[in-house]
Amino acid sequence: MTEPNKKLAPIPAFIFMSRWLQLPLYVGLILAQCVYVFHFWVELKDLIGAAMGNDAALQHIIQAVAVPNTVAPTRLNETTIMLVVLGLIDVVMISNLLVMVIIGGYETFVSRMNLDGHPDQPEWLSHVNASVLKTKLAMAIIGISSIHLLKTFINANAYEPKVLIAQTAIHVAFLLSAMAIAYTDRLTTLTYSETKYPK
């Protein structure tokens, strides 16, 4: 049985402390999260401004969703609104991905947060490990890819068939990768269970 708070030898202690070198990386991701929040509010402000008749906001919105080889709309229409909203959803999903990486990565690779019993503790954090984190990240990436693919399909007539095929193939590759990660994780879990609890 392992002794609680057992003191490590100097070299193992130094190597173990090296995990704190990841802390600036997670702080950097938090700053990136701040940039995404700012970008979200800028886009939302312009969308509301365009809906209220602000010409400068309308021009910014049109430039943001402009598709090559298409005639830019002169007013706010359903397609433009849909593209802007999809862009906002894309920002939210990337932000969710950042939260999972920051919290899950810190908890897994740096230090425990001791959030047990906290009312806002994420459900998945109680059983997070590297495999669970990889699976959830893969699912988040699939969601982000789906948004980008939908934005392309909305203006499908503006793209060459090879572009549509390439984006679809990339999305399918993400799906297959997520399935492979989940299957590998399942095999690993079953193998671990059979080794620890043999019949």
Rosetta blueprint (number, residue, H / E / L):
1 M L
2 T L
3 E L
4 P L
5 N L
6 K L
7 K L
8 L L
9 A L
10 P H
11 I H
12 P H
13 A H
14 F H
15 I H
16 F H
17 M H
18 S H
19 R H
20 W H
21 L H
22 Q H
23 L H
24 P H
25 L H
26 Y H
27 V H
28 G H
29 L H
30 I H
31 L H
32 A H
33 Q H
34 C H
35 V H
36 Y H
37 V H
38 F H
39 H H
40 F H
41 W H
42 V H
43 E H
44 L H
45 K H
46 D H
47 L H
48 I H
49 G H
50 A H
51 A H
52 M L
53 G L
54 N L
55 D H
56 A H
57 A H
58 L H
59 Q H
60 H H
61 I H
62 I H
63 Q H
64 A H
65 V H
66 A L
67 V L
68 P L
69 N L
70 T L
71 V L
72 A L
73 P L
74 T L
75 R L
76 L L
77 N L
78 E H
79 T H
80 T H
81 I H
82 M H
83 L H
84 V H
85 V H
86 L H
87 G H
88 L H
89 I H
90 D H
91 V H
92 V H
93 M H
94 I H
95 S H
96 N H
97 L H
98 L H
99 V H
100 M H
101 V H
102 I H
103 I H
104 G H
105 G H
106 Y H
107 E H
108 T H
109 F H
110 V L
111 S L
112 R L
113 M L
114 N L
115 L L
116 D L
117 G L
118 H L
119 P L
120 D L
121 Q L
122 P L
123 E H
124 W H
125 L H
126 S H
127 H H
128 V L
129 N L
130 A H
131 S H
132 V H
133 L H
134 K H
135 T H
136 K H
137 L H
138 A H
139 M H
140 A H
141 I H
142 I H
143 G H
144 I H
145 S H
146 S H
147 I H
148 H H
149 L H
150 L H
151 K H
152 T H
153 F H
154 I H
155 N L
156 A H
157 N H
158 A H
159 Y L
160 E L
161 P H
162 K H
163 V H
164 L H
165 I H
166 A H
167 Q H
168 T H
169 A H
170 I H
171 H H
172 V H
173 A H
174 F H
175 L H
176 L H
177 S H
178 A H
179 M H
180 A H
181 I H
182 A H
183 Y H
184 T H
185 D H
186 R H
187 L H
188 T H
189 T H
190 L H
191 T H
192 Y H
193 S H
194 E H
195 T H
196 K H
197 Y L
198 P L
199 K L
